[in-house]
Every structure is written in structure tokens, then in C-alpha cells.
Amino acid sequence: MAERAQPITALHVAGGAVAGLVALIMLGPLLAVALAGEGAGGVRPSDWAAIRFTVLQALLSALISTALAIPVARALARRSFAGRHVLITLMGAPFLLPVIVAVFGLLVVFGRSGWVSHGLGLVGLPPLDIYGVHGVVLAHVFFNLPLAVRLFLHGWQEIPGERMRLATALGFGLGDMRRHFEWPMLRRTAPGTVLVIFLICTTSFAVALILGGGPYATTVELAIYQAFRFDFDLSRAAQLGAIQVAICALATLAAGALVIRVPLGQGLDRPPVPWQAAQGPLTRASDAAALTATVLFLLLPLLALVGKGLPALWGLPESVWWAALRSLTLALCSTSLALAMALPMAALMARWPWPGLELTGMLSIAISPLVLGTGAFLILRPVANPVALALPITAVVNALMSLPFLLRILAPAYDQAERTQGRLADALGLRGAARLCHVILPRLSRQLGFGAGVAAALSMGDLGVIALFSSPAQGTLPLEMYRLMGSYRTDDAGGAALLLLVLSLVVFRVFDRGGARHAVA
Amino acid sequence: MRHTILATALTLAVSSTATAATPVLSVYTYDSFVADWGPGPQIEAMFEATCACDLQFTGAGDGAALLARLRLEGARSTADVILGLDTNLTYAAAETALFVPHGQDTAALTLPIAWQDDLFLPFDWGYFAFVHDTSLLAVPTSFPDLAESDVRIVIQDPRSSTPGLGLLMWVEAAHGDAATDIWAGLADNIVTVTPGWSEAYGLFLEGEADMVLSYTTSPAYHLIAEGDPTKAAAPFKEGHYMQIETAGMLANSDQPELARDFLAFMLTKSVQSVLPTTNWMYPAALPETALPEGFETLITPGKVLLFDAETAAARRDPALNIWLNALSR
């Protein structure tokens, strides 16, 4: 906040230190891989094709997810009905699932022998062909729609209750609501939402390959795989990794230019009121339609996973349960670490909206996991045994991977809290820990809970770097599931996937509800 | 938080050095080998019963990831034995100059081909094959036959998967100059190309494709472990390409005696008879009559195809280009 000379505190300094550390941890491995190679060649024509495909599918996925999320989030924001909270939690599940699990869930519904194809067959139509760019986009929307919905829902909830009361008193119609509240809120939230989904999709590997239908759908990440495994050309891998970072930087700057920080107005943290303007039958019907369609799209594949996994759940090998325990512990560690990093960074971003900070926060989704893992391996190897450190490294990397989401969730709310309460806090001379505890944290409770939930569940579900260096006794639940899949044990793998789904949802729900319960608004 | 991590790290470091009194044999292998239900745990128990040592397995993805891992570590690798490089990888592995001859007598090998390599010792092998459900009508009998049919197949990407690379070699070995036409013909049969074997086999079991690239031994898993006789491998007239999985010992091993003992141990009857029903491959040194019940139902290819390691390495890149060009349209 340049216009308000809020003093720089220890928290801001910590934020700067964290940002520097994150940049180092992210870019260090890239450099290590580059240095281990033998000098890079030029960018090949096939690389340009991979870049084109990567950007195209990511952009389509981001725009479609965001566009679809707006009516759904609005419907959730202005309706209240029984089971709304449970529905919101369940709808978040696809985002938290390991890629491969979600893909198989989607295939049960949309695959060639899926439910939809079966239905089409009954009326004499050919089966659905999910393989191609449309399939990749469909899967990415399935993953990211929940995230977009939640980010927008927070946006709507940030509109102060007092303003809504005033709007009701003034007899605002839907058009007035759009002009005065929704449009400014979307201008603040939408570019960041598009950005974060775009970045997630740029490092897509398994989805693009499985549903892309063939080498036409080669992403930059797959090219990195090829450089590593097929050609063992580390320079090339690092060069492609740097291209991914460049795409990320350009996208972050572009999104930053589109954000307009319009204040949503100040309020006294009173609870929100129902929208008077949205009580017409037509609006009700359109909200109901948006919600029903989304619920079917997001929950049918989850239902398929439950159906497949349930029979195998009780007979799972013992190692799976140990892996589950290990994953839970890991999730709690990386969540604490992620929060400890994100809060100071969010504070600094509210104080000093420099795009470089945002970019640093975004790096970890833009950087190839393969480059990161290999680089970390190269750096650690001379000083320690990376295999012995597999679990701690995974905890740190998982924390870093959830940092972009935490920042996206926390930073706007932090900014809003400073904007609305900052001057009063200044006048009262509240600084440091007191300011954080009495002014900021109570207003961030909802976001902190949600962010912690996302971080914990992502850590549960992410295969992560552990796949690169693990010993048999260190398997996490996703790794154990892959091992089952890799040895014909598809049924057990289905059971492990269900266990993972349930555990991820439970940790997410515990944190998310915990945060909402302490929310002042 | 950071303290917890440090503490965990220290505990792990301490626990791994505490047993320094007993010699440690470090074996790198692919991930599914060391799973609870894989051959790893049984082999570990059996070897440790005789060696007065601590056998430590480290899993690293699949065969190609294993080789990449070894190249990253280079001469500083703490591994003594590398288990699971196949003949499409051994040439590149030999070029690293990190391996020393296995020094084992290969007379006991029961492979369908003669084994020449003195750096890498086979421990199990299989034939690549397209696996289908027995309800599939008009099962293709060759690549041209498959290309002409409307049978839908799912295969693995040769850039990220060892069976995927095996299929490239299979088409090369069977059709050589006509490989371009074969791939062009197969393009419309391919439902999709997956990153690895697991995803492809999963898609097949989900009914997304009629056939999947796997091994002639895959039906044995369904028959023996699940009592399900409905999976079969399609015999192709051109013959089937082999995958031979090998073990090799590293020059820089600090336990060369143990490493050599382990290589010899890999060919003993006790290990060899564990492999068929844990790794679901043919053992490399076990007579056919000693195979578990159920293996006699598997197809035996009329012709065995295999490039030697050097030829495989030389034909890999051109074969990949043919594949990419044919399927990228």
C-alpha cells in the first residue's frame, strides 16, 4: 500500500526473507541441472510445437474453468440451502486428487465404455471420444473448476454485509449489483484465478499425455521427461525448465496488468444478508441449473471412484495403511511450513505490491517437478544422502507447491484487511504481533482455514519428489497406490485411491471448517 | 517446524549409519520390484539369511529412470548392484564405464537366445505382446493385420516408458524399412498413448481399449492371482520382441564380494522360482518344467526378436522419429 505509509515490521522482513529463500530453492535446482549438463543447443522445432500446445491447452483450460466458475460461485454466494457446506467441501475434491485417480474417475463417466457412452449406446449413438485437446481441457476443467469456484466464493463473501444491506434498502436490481459489487470484485479476483489455473496446466504431464491421444499432445513437461530419460541431456532439460519459468513469468506479468485493485468498501464485519435482488423465479432457476450441472460434472466421477474402491478398501495390504499414516504426518508438517511461509509473504505483498513477489510465489507451480527433484538431488548429494532425506524433502517441496495457492487465497484478503482496518489500527498504534493477532488474523481466519486445508490435501495427494528417490519403507499413500497399479493390482489401487480421496477430504474439511468457525464474518 | 524436519532428518541419518557394523549391500532397482508384493522383500529375506549383511533396496521409477539416476550419481554412486536395466538400456549403461564384468557362469541360463554380454547378467525376461480379453472377436495376428482392423489399442510413450520403447524396437525388428507404413496404419487404432505401463494397463482394464501393449506373461497374473482365465496375449506372425532384465555390479562398489555373491544368488533356484509369480516375468535360469502351474497356458512365439544392445541403441533415435512423425498428424 504505497499510499499509506505503514511501517515495515519484522513480519515484512520475514516475508522478504521467505521470498528470497523460495526463489533460491526453486531456481537453485534449475541452475544445478543446467551446470551438470554439457551446454545447451538451440530450441528445436519440436520444442516450439510443445510450447504452442502447452500454452494453448493451459489457456483454454484456464479461461473455461474461470468462466464456468463465476455463475456457480455466485449461486453458492446468494443461496442458502441444507447441505450447502458439505456440497462446497465435496465440490473441492477433484482439485485435491492425484491426477491419475481423477483421470480414471473421469473415464468411468466420460470414457469409451463410460456411463455417458453407455447411455448414448442405448439410443443408438456412437461412444464419446474423450481423447484429444477437448479431453485434456475437460480434465483440467474438472480439476480446476473447484478451485476457481472457491476463489470467487471468497470474493463474493468479501463484499461487506453493510453494503449489501444498503443495496437492499436502495432496491438494487441484478444489474445494479453487477455494476457496483460483482464487476469490481471480478476485476480483482478473475485475473489471478485465470493465472493460477493457467500455471497449473502448463506443467501438466500425465493428463495431457493420457487424454491427449498421442504425441500431438506433447507438452513442455513431456519434452523434459524425454531430455532426462531418453536422451539424458541435462542442459536441454534445464533449458526446457527455463522456458517453463519464462512462460510463468510472462503470464504472471500479464495477469498483474489486468488486476484492478478496486476497494470493495469498508464494513464492520457484520454477517452477510440474503440478496433481495436475486429472489426472482428466473434467477432462482438459473442458479439451480448452474449448481445441478456442476454437481453432476464434479461428483459423478467421484461416485465412480467410491464404487470402484469400496470393495477393496478393507482388504488393502498393511503397507498401504502405514503409507496413509506417513502421508497424514507429512501433510501436517508441510501445511505448518506452508502457512509459516505464506503469511509473511502475504503481509509483504499487501505492503508492497511488486510483481516479482507474486512471481516468486507462483514459481513452484511453474517449475517442472522433475527438474526440481533432480536439481535437489544434485545439490544434496555431495552433503547428504537424499534417500535418507526423502520424507523431509518431500515435506518441504509439498509446502512450496501449495504456496502459490495459499498466497492467492491469503494475499487479497490480507490486502483487504489492511485497507479496511489499517487506518484504525494505525490510529490505535497497533503494530507487530498485536496488529497481526487483533486486526489481521481474525479477518483472515476463513482464508487461513481454507488455505491450510488446500495445502494439507494437496500434500496428501501429491506424488511429489518422493517418487524420484525413495526406499521401500518410505512410500507415501500416492506412491503406494502407483506401486499397486504398477503390479496389476488395479482393485487394490482403486481401494487406495478411495482411501486417499477420503483422507484428503477429511483433512481439508477439518481445516476449512475450523477456519470458517472462527471467522468474524 | 524446521526443527521437526531437522530432527527427522537426523534420526534417519543416525538410523542408517547405526548398522555400519554389518556390511551393507546397496541395490538400486525399479520401484515395483521393491513393493511389498514384489520380489524384493522375499529376495531380501532369503539373501540376508545367508550373507551376514544388510541388503538395502532403493527404488527409482522404472528401468530408464534407474539409468538416469545412476548417470546423475556417476562414479560417486553408493550403489553396489543395479537391478533391472533391460537390453534397450544396457548399451548406454555400459558406455558410462561404471560397470565391471559380472563374472558369473551363464551356462545355466534358460533364455531362448544365447547370452553374450559379460557386463550384464539376465535375471528375468518376457515377450512384449498385445493383451486382450478372450471375448474379443477376430484377434489380429500381425501388425499389418492389426493396422487394417478396427481393434482399438492403448500403448505407452517410448519417451517415458520402457515397454513403449520396446514396442518401437519390436516394429523395427519385425518390419524394418516398412516401419513407417506400419505406424501410419496403426495411427487410427491407437486410442491413446500413456506415460507408463500402469496407466495403459489400467485403461485397458477399464474397457477403454480392446488391446494393450504388455507381456505374454500378463494373462498369468489374472489366471493365477485372480483365477480369471479371460485374458490372453495375441500371437503375432512376425514374432515377438524380448525384454531381458539384467543385473550389473558397479566398479566403485565397496562390497565387490557381496555384490558378486548377490548376482550369483539372483540365478539360484530359490530366487528364480519367486520371480514368475511376483514379477510376472519368465525366470532367466529355470527349466520350463519348474514354472508355476498356469504358465503352460501362455503363448510361445514362433519367432524370437531381439536387437543386440548396440543395434538397439543405434536404431532408437531413428525409430522414435518415425513414430513421432507417423502419430503427430
Interface residues (C-beta under 8 A of the other chain):
Chain A: A36 S46 I100 V103 F104 L107 V108 G111 R112 S113 Y131 F205 A206 L209 I210 L211 G212 G213 G214 P215 Y216 L222 Y225 Q226 F228 R229 F230 F232 P317 E318 S319 C333 S336 L337 A340 T374 F377 L378 R381 P382 A384 N385 V387 A388 L389 L391 P392 A395 V396 A467 L468 F469 S470 S471 P472 L479 Y482 R483 L484 M485 G486 S487 Y488 R489 T490 A493
Chain B: M1 R2 T4 I5 T8 A9 L12 A13 S16 D31 S32 V34 A35 D36 W37 G38 G40 P41 Q56 F57 T58 G59 A60 G61 A64 A65 L67 A68 R69 R71 L72 E73 R76 T78 A92 R152 D157 P158 R159 S160 A187 I190 V191 T192 V193 T194 P195 G196 W197 S198 E199 Y201 G202 L203 L205 E206 G207 E208 A209 S218 Y221 H222 A225 W280 L320 W323 L324 L327 S328 R329
